[in-house]
Amino acid sequence: MGIGLKLMKSIEAWAVRNGAEYILLATDENNVASINLFSLKCHYVKLSSLAIFVQLTDTHPKIHAPSNDVAIEKLSIEQAILLYKDRLANEKFFPLDIDNILNEELSLGTWVSYYKGERWSGLHCKGKDGEFLNNTPSSWAVVSMWKTYDSYKFQVKATPLLRCIHASLKQIGPNFLHCLRIPLACKLPLKLFGFLFLYGLHGEGDNVRELLNSLWCFAFNMVRDVRDCKAIVSEVSLNDPLYAHMPWVSSTSCINDIWFFKRVGTSKGVMKGQENWVEMNPRVHCFVDPRDF
């Protein structure tokens, strides 16, 4: 038994001892060794392919100007809960405690975008009135923001391991570094930095691209002056129509992930909606829980 397989068996045993019913993990699509380990030796099922988008916040401001034709409104927590339950409740990995997520201190809020020339009736009603759900404009988009930079930060130190990694990156070659938008001569950051995570992305209508781009720009401008926030990050399924509309500029990086899934527990008390996760075919949307990112 190889060291990789031994490690996976130990992780699964630890998860079972701690009451886990399922294990969900991800790896880069180019990591053939891990993919073979998960799928062939450990019998994990491939669930979805997702892309992680990363954009640095120190790019030119002219690139990040929302359209003047687009209105951006912040939803109340109650409205955000209603909207997500109405539109995304049946999607893969939608959290049953979405209300807890949106009420978390790390939740910055939920915003929608639509064209100023259209009216969104009921959008500004208070309380738990769901009237606005039935009066959406012809095109609209929504996103929620998570202050990951207040939860934890990365720190890269000039250790022997770092020097080894940096040397390895140079050996891999310019194609890999170009994918990450990292020049060979760049200096790796040595101080703490964090990022803003965009999740719960959804949109409807023919003009989702511009509306999503306006929300992205709005988020970018919101945190560009936050001291420890150096990037905005989001993750979407490759099968999601929004994938084709994600903003691309020179500072945007994209890494494709593959998610794998396995049931390791034997409990009959499985939460409603999770019984057939292993048998699921890849769906269009995949809700990424910001607490797990």
C-alpha positions, 0 to 999 in steps of 0.5 A: 500500500502506497503512502498516498493510499495509507493517508487516504485510509487514515483520513477516512477512518478519522472522519468516521470516528468523528461522525462524518457521513460523507467526504467531499474533496477536490483536486486540480484537473491536471493532478492525474496522480490524485485523480487516479488515487481518489477514483480508482483506488479509493472509489470516490465518485466524480461530482463536478468540475469547478473553476476558481476565479481569482482577481487581484485588487491592485489593477487599474481602476478604469477596468472596474467601472460598473455600467451606468445603465445598471442598478445595484441594490442590496437585499435585506437578509430576509429577502436574500434567504427567500431568493436563494430558497426560491431559485437555488434550493434544489441545486447540488450542495445547497445549504439547509442553513442558508439563513445561518450563512447570511446572518453570519458576521462574515457575511458582507451582504447580498446584492442584485443588479438589473437595468435602471430602465426596468422596474423591480416591483417589491424589491424595497418591501420590508420583512419577509414579503416574497412579492419581488420574487414574482416581479423580476426584471427581464434580466438580473443577477445576484451575488453574496459576499463573504469577508474571508479576509476577516476570517483568516489570512495567508502568509508566505514566508521565505522558508526553505520550503518556499524557496523549493516551491519557487524553484519548482515553479520556475522548473515547471516553465512559463506556461504554468506561470502564465496561467496564474499570471505570475511572471518568472521574475516576480517577488512572492508576497511575504506579508499577510493578505486576505480575499473577498469570496463571492458566492451564491452567483445566479442570473437570469435573462439575456443580459446576464453577462453585463449585470454579473460584470457590474456586480463583480466590479462593484465588489472589486471597488468595495474592497480595493481599499481594504488593507488586508484584502488583496483579491476577490475569489469566486468558484463556479461549475463548468456546467453553469451558464454563468461560467461563460460570463465570468469577468476576464481581465489581464489580472484574472486567473482561473484554476479548474478543480474536480470535486469527488464524493464518497459516503463513508458513514453507515447512519440512517439519519441522512439529511433530506436531500442528501440521499442520492448525492453519489448517484447525482449526475452533474447539475448546472449549478453547484452552490459553494458554501463560503464556510468550506472554501 
